[in-house]
Amino acid sequence: MSVDHRTVDQGWLADLRASLADDFATQTARLRELTELNADTGDPSEAHNRAALLVATRRNIEQITGALTRISDGTYGACQKCGENIPVERLEILPHARFCVSCQAKHNG
């Protein structure tokens, strides 16, 4: 089953929007904590882990923001490469998915 981005179930979309907004708030709080934590313990592995967490958290925020933008502008559920509908099963697992499986594989190259 694919999501037809023109006729997607509005209840499902509203629930998804709320879930993404909650995730956005959680990730933003996490980012704030990570950036405010300036304690340099002198442990290079700890600094490396903190840097990796910062990168991952920023990426999550970008992905969530992108999904919320696509919901707002009515393009959510459409592959950004080929325009085909992204299967709902993919969107349930990866709500920030921008590409269908085929285009994602080509994108990862």
URJO-V429469 format. One line per field, one symbol per residue. ss: DSSP state (a for helix, b for strand, c for the rest). A space follows every 10 residues. Layout:
ss=???
//
This chain:
ss=cbccccccca aaaaaaaaaa aaaaaaaaaa aaaaaacccc cccaaaaaaa aaaaaaaaaa aaaaaaaaaa aaaccccbcc ccccbcbaaa aaaccccccc aaaaaaaac
//
